């Protein structure tokens, strides 16, 4: 039996997956994070044939001929296109397989906290059909807290704000459980969309998703910067229909992002208002931890500090927090039993 277990462990590569709206990150047991690629698939319209997945598909975004579409199968943290999600998962699982291919991996997947039973079911089924032997679902806020090294097993309040591509998950965790949580479908993707709309309205210029994301990364901010920034952007002038270049400032982009930021700040305040007083006292001492790609927006920590009066810190590796946490759960079977939901 011992020999069999050794062989099993050698051949089976259990995985933890952060199946995100914007990016999918895969953690392989014993190896750590091995893959981080956009959650995107390029498909040929008529035949339904998959042409590219991940980074290769993202390069095609907004640049495809009529017979090819670049699809994001995840929307707001849940599956919008079941078949494509399954194919995408299959691609990531196959890409990270090591050792034998005859043993199916056990998989831990992070999901937003307020998704329905039906949505959970869809994630689980997609993973099983993509060749998982067993699937454990874990709430993203819990995974992010574990990934950010918060002492979640202790009797003390830990607050995590995980801003992903499609959802922002806010949670207070104590004794390995979520005491209170809030998941809103406003996050990084909405920031990109807000920038597109702002520039369209103010300058009559149409820009694409990739350009908008670049603006957010380069000069986007949640609170005034010490030094102003500017950026040249190219798009299509809607009046004359021809390409045009304009210059925008960080102040304008902050204005564009205001609505989205207000929604995120309100979700944090809302969760704080509902937190039991003993745990609130802990949060005053320990502060709030930010994770997820959206937390990389310049001065977001400052903005939250200003609005809540609490200490706010960024996780060490905000982009990988959920995947790292799900990975730690994979490596620690006792923790998995406590926080994972097996199906």
Order of alpha helices (4+ residues) and beta strands (2+ residues): alpha-beta-beta-beta-beta-beta-alpha-beta-beta-beta-alpha-beta-alpha-beta-alpha-beta-beta-beta-alpha-beta-alpha-beta-beta-alpha-alpha-beta-alpha-beta-alpha-alpha-beta
